[in-house]
Amino acid sequence: MVQNSLDCLKCGYIDLQLVHYPKDWGTSDKNPENSDHRMRIYRVFEEYKDSGYIRSIGVSNFEGSMNFGIMLNTDLF
């Protein structure tokens, strides 16, 4: 999937990949599965970063507590 995007962009890597929205579409903000969903997405981005497809990973529209959960479970912060 990332390789297709890189081919369309005619480049070898993505400078910054953002996790734009911190929950599953259509779920409540209070849904406990959202935390697991964020981590699954972030882990996939880490794999792409380790493979050289992505240089940096970021998040947007996250509250501080959401960032804290990622910080506790990754090596990037």
Order of alpha helices (4+ residues) and beta strands (2+ residues): alpha-beta-alpha-beta-alpha
